[in-house]
Amino acid sequence: MGPKRTPAKTTTTVLDDTDVSDPSWDARDRTLMIYLHELKRWLPRQKTGLKNFIKFGYIINRSNKVVVCNDNHWNSVHESSFVPGTFEKPFQLISSGTLPPTRPSSPTPSSAPAPALVTVALTPSTSTTDTTRYVHGPESIEEFDDSVMQLVLGTIPHADKCEQLETACGGSGRKLLEYLHVKASKISNANATNINTLMNVMQAKGLEGPSPASG
């Protein structure tokens, strides 16, 4: 009888940093979508607080206070009055007092125009409790945003491409993520158009196009 085997550990444990490999983009269009998928899993593990930053645009400081750009930013976060950002389109405080589209209070008719960016006057918070929970820190948010950009660019081993992307996003990590996803979407749409065009040409010539069932 052989040696007693130790039961294998189950794989239903929480993922740690070793479960996600470092992403790397070779700057080719055809590999961008795969890279972004890997980046989405990897990036939050490198930067504490990234998820809140992406969704709501704030960070938490060492005193455990919420750091926001201004009172309007805090009130909107506190009241959940705007649509949270996503990894594909992170939260952006466009300018002082300007926020992403607000949550609709009622269904919008299909004929109505799309909601525009909402601009409201900056008003001091009247809640004593609120003022003890948050601080203004636009510079800290900008530094965090820049560090996100540096992390992303660090996964692209092409100096010329990194310089081009940094210029395109204006030094903002959130804008860089959105820029890359918009680019990936355009590539995907272009590929779909090319495939449809090829199919139409083949059919016009009486040829059979590729079938999902063909192997």
Summary of the structure (lengths in Angstrom):
residues: 215
radius of gyration: 23.1
end to end distance: 46.9
largest distance: 79.7
contacts: 498
relative contact order: 0.13
helix: 47%
strand: 7%
